[in-house]
Amino acid sequence: MITIRIAKDFSRYPAGRYVVDGPYSGEHFRTKLLVPAIQAQDKVVVDMDGARGYGSSFLEEAFGGLVRLGFVKEVIKRKLEIHATNASLKQEIDDYINSAQPA
């Protein structure tokens, strides 16, 4: 198991969808931290607390983007555990994973 603490391991100010939107985009988070962790571990805990907020573009690209990369939704749900004081954040991430379509 591995824990990714976004505020500590990535940025307190995550923002944007694509790398061209800035250095702390959802695409960058997914590519550099989330995908390698999911590929290497049976369980990946993502701690969402401590960041200054999350835009929908960041969340959709980071988590919904896993499906577009070819990860099976059931595998994502089995391996990924979201920790957040704000319960609606977990639901929002689940919604992005559920609504994403494979590329």
Summary of the structure (lengths in Angstrom):
residues: 103
radius of gyration: 12.1
end to end distance: 28.1
largest distance: 32.2
contacts: 316
relative contact order: 0.19
helix: 54%
strand: 12%
